[in-house]
Amino acid sequence: MEWITDYALKSDELRNTNHANIYVRLQQAASRVYISENYKRRGEVGEIAAHAICRTFFDTMPVAARVNYLSASNDPVKAFDLVHVRYLEGDKFELWLGEAKFFKSRDAAVKDAIASIESHVNAGFLKNEKLLLGPQISDDIPHSDRIKALLASETSLDALIENAVFPVIIAANSDAAVNNSRPCDAYAESITDEMNALWGRLASSGLTKKIKLRLIYVPLADKDKLNAAFDTRLKGLQN
């Protein structure tokens, strides 16, 4: 929940957040995540987890808040779930275009992720995504002009794919999480086996030979309980 402001607010809003308006900012962020009563089939928990993990462990920076290009009714749209930039040595950078899946079943999650990524990397989708994302790029991030150029309509899709990393975030029920109450060797081994199985599915799809994929696995004890708890806290902030 502490990541919803970073996930949902624009860079200028975050920059102007202080002790006097932090609660107002939290309410704004909570309202932008979703306002639907039908939360059970929504995937924002997975998207926020993806955002937090990439920010924390890979030092990425959002270039366009996901909620900035949701529809007015707060309905999900067919777009990448995460659009970040990762700065490398010198003046190099990677554009991170992520897909997050928040499911009960790991098998269903990775199957859906493969289908989504396959549809996302076709020419038609990427062209539309570039048109959608270009105007959303913040001017105050490093190399914003080069990032906008990469997303310009006249720039080839090959150039975009060459500079892109496609993280696939799988947040799903885990046998290891259910069967272990604390971190231990048995838990680590089981988690490794589950993650290797997911990576095997991605590799066998052929996607790893076409694009730069990163698998991020979030093992859950009970997806439905987590979703319900998140919804309760989110609605509490909205009231």
C-alpha positions in Angstrom: 0.0 0.0 0.0 2.9 2.4 0.7 3.8 2.2 -3.0 0.5 3.5 -4.4 1.5 7.1 -4.5 4.7 6.3 -6.4 2.7 4.1 -8.7 -0.3 6.4 -9.3 0.9 10.0 -9.1 2.7 12.0 -11.8 6.2 13.1 -11.3 5.2 16.8 -10.6 2.7 15.7 -8.0 5.3 13.6 -6.2 7.8 16.4 -6.4 5.3 18.7 -4.7 4.2 16.3 -2.0 5.0 17.3 1.6 3.9 16.8 5.2 0.9 19.1 4.7 -0.6 17.3 1.7 0.5 13.7 2.1 -2.9 12.4 3.1 -4.6 14.2 0.2 -2.0 12.6 -2.1 -2.7 9.2 -0.7 -6.4 9.7 -1.4 -5.7 10.9 -4.9 -3.6 7.8 -5.5 -6.1 5.4 -4.0 -8.9 6.8 -6.3 -6.7 6.5 -9.4 -5.8 2.8 -8.7 -9.4 1.8 -9.2 -12.9 2.7 -7.9 -14.7 -0.5 -9.0 -16.5 -2.7 -6.5 -15.7 -5.7 -8.6 -12.1 -6.0 -7.4 -11.7 -9.8 -7.5 -10.7 -9.9 -11.2 -8.6 -6.9 -11.2 -4.8 -7.0 -11.5 -3.6 -3.8 -9.9 -2.0 -5.6 -6.9 0.3 -7.4 -9.4 1.1 -4.1 -11.2 1.9 -2.3 -8.0 4.1 -5.2 -6.9 5.9 -5.1 -10.3 6.4 -1.3 -9.9 7.8 -1.6 -6.4 10.1 -4.5 -7.2 11.6 -2.9 -10.4 12.1 0.4 -8.5 13.7 -1.3 -5.5 15.8 -4.0 -7.0 16.6 -2.8 -10.5 16.7 1.0 -9.9 14.2 1.7 -12.6 12.2 5.0 -12.9 8.7 5.3 -14.2 8.4 7.3 -17.4 4.6 7.3 -17.5 2.3 6.5 -14.6 0.1 3.5 -15.6 -3.1 5.2 -14.4 -2.4 8.2 -16.7 -3.6 6.2 -19.6 -6.5 4.3 -18.1 -10.0 5.1 -19.4 -12.2 7.7 -17.7 -14.3 4.9 -16.2 -11.1 3.4 -14.6 -11.4 0.3 -16.7 -8.2 -1.5 -17.6 -6.8 -0.8 -21.1 -4.7 -3.0 -23.3 -1.3 -1.6 -22.7 1.9 -2.5 -20.9 1.4 -2.8 -17.2 4.8 -1.1 -16.4 6.7 1.5 -18.4 10.0 2.4 -16.7 13.5 3.4 -17.7 16.7 1.9 -16.3 19.8 4.0 -16.6 23.0 2.2 -17.3 26.7 3.4 -17.4 27.4 6.5 -19.4 24.4 7.8 -21.3 22.8 4.4 -22.0 19.4 3.3 -20.9 16.9 0.5 -21.2 13.2 1.0 -21.6 11.4 -1.5 -19.4 8.0 -2.6 -20.8 6.4 -4.9 -18.3 3.5 -7.4 -18.1 2.2 -8.3 -14.6 0.0 -11.3 -13.9 -1.9 -11.6 -10.6 -3.4 -15.1 -10.6 -4.2 -18.0 -8.3 -2.6 -20.5 -10.6 1.0 -20.2 -11.7 0.3 -22.2 -14.9 -2.6 -19.9 -15.8 -0.5 -16.8 -15.0 2.4 -17.8 -17.2 0.2 -19.0 -20.0 -1.6 -15.6 -20.0 1.7 -13.7 -19.8 3.0 -15.5 -22.9 -0.2 -14.7 -24.8 0.0 -11.0 -23.7 3.7 -10.6 -24.6 3.2 -12.3 -27.9 0.4 -9.8 -28.8 2.3 -6.9 -27.3 5.4 -7.3 -29.5 3.6 -7.5 -32.8 4.0 -4.5 -35.0 0.4 -3.2 -34.7 0.4 -3.2 -30.9 3.8 -1.5 -30.6 2.9 1.2 -33.0 -0.2 2.0 -31.0 1.7 1.8 -27.7 4.3 4.3 -29.0 1.5 6.7 -29.9 -0.1 6.3 -26.5 3.2 6.6 -24.5 5.0 9.3 -26.3 2.9 12.2 -25.0 3.0 10.8 -21.4 6.8 10.9 -21.0 7.8 13.3 -18.2 10.1 16.1 -19.3 11.9 16.1 -16.0 13.5 12.7 -16.2 17.0 12.2 -17.5 17.3 11.8 -21.3 13.5 12.4 -21.8 14.2 13.7 -25.3 15.9 10.5 -26.3 13.2 8.4 -24.7 10.6 10.4 -26.7 12.6 9.9 -29.8 12.6 6.2 -29.3 8.9 6.2 -29.0 8.4 8.6 -32.0 6.3 7.2 -34.8 9.1 7.6 -37.3 11.5 5.5 -35.2 11.7 1.8 -36.2 10.2 -0.9 -34.0 13.5 -2.7 -34.3 15.2 0.2 -32.5 12.6 0.1 -29.7 12.9 -3.6 -29.2 16.7 -3.3 -29.2 16.6 -0.8 -26.4 13.8 -2.6 -24.4 13.6 -5.1 -21.7 10.3 -7.0 -21.1 9.9 -7.9 -17.4 7.2 -10.6 -16.8 6.0 -10.4 -13.2 4.1 -13.5 -12.0 2.3 -13.1 -8.7 0.5 -16.3 -7.9 -0.2 -18.9 -5.3 2.9 -20.9 -4.3 3.1 -24.3 -2.7 6.4 -23.2 -1.1 4.7 -20.2 0.5 1.8 -22.4 1.8 4.0 -25.1 3.2 6.6 -23.0 4.9 6.0 -20.4 7.7 9.4 -18.8 7.5 12.4 -18.6 5.1 14.5 -21.7 5.2 16.5 -24.0 2.9 13.4 -26.0 2.0 11.5 -22.9 1.1 14.4 -21.5 -1.0 14.7 -24.8 -2.9 10.9 -25.0 -3.6 10.7 -21.4 -4.7 13.7 -22.0 -7.1 11.9 -25.0 -8.5 8.7 -23.1 -9.1 10.6 -20.2 -10.7 12.6 -22.5 -12.9 9.4 -24.1 -14.1 8.0 -20.7 -15.0 11.2 -19.7 -16.9 11.0 -23.0 -18.7 7.5 -22.2 -20.0 8.7 -18.7 -21.2 11.8 -20.2 -22.9 9.8 -22.9 -24.6 7.5 -20.2 -26.1 10.4 -18.9 -28.1 10.0 -15.4 -26.7 13.4 -15.4 -25.0 15.1 -15.7 -28.5 13.2 -12.7 -29.8 13.2 -10.1 -27.0 15.1 -9.5 -23.7 12.8 -11.1 -21.0 13.2 -10.9 -17.3 11.1 -13.1 -15.0 10.1 -11.7 -11.6 8.3 -14.2 -9.4 6.2 -13.1 -6.4 5.1 -16.3 -4.5 1.8 -15.9 -2.6 0.2 -17.9 0.1 -3.3 -16.9 -0.8 -4.0 -14.6 -3.7 -7.7 -14.0 -2.8 -6.9 -13.0 0.8 -4.2 -10.6 -0.3 -6.6 -9.1 -2.9 -9.4 -8.7 -0.4 -7.1 -7.1 2.2 -5.7 -4.7 -0.4 -9.2 -3.7 -1.5 -10.3 -3.0 2.1 -7.4 -0.7 2.7 -7.7 1.0 -0.7 -11.4 1.7 -0.1 -10.6 3.0 3.4 -8.3 5.7 1.9 -10.9 6.6 -0.7 -13.6 7.4 1.9 
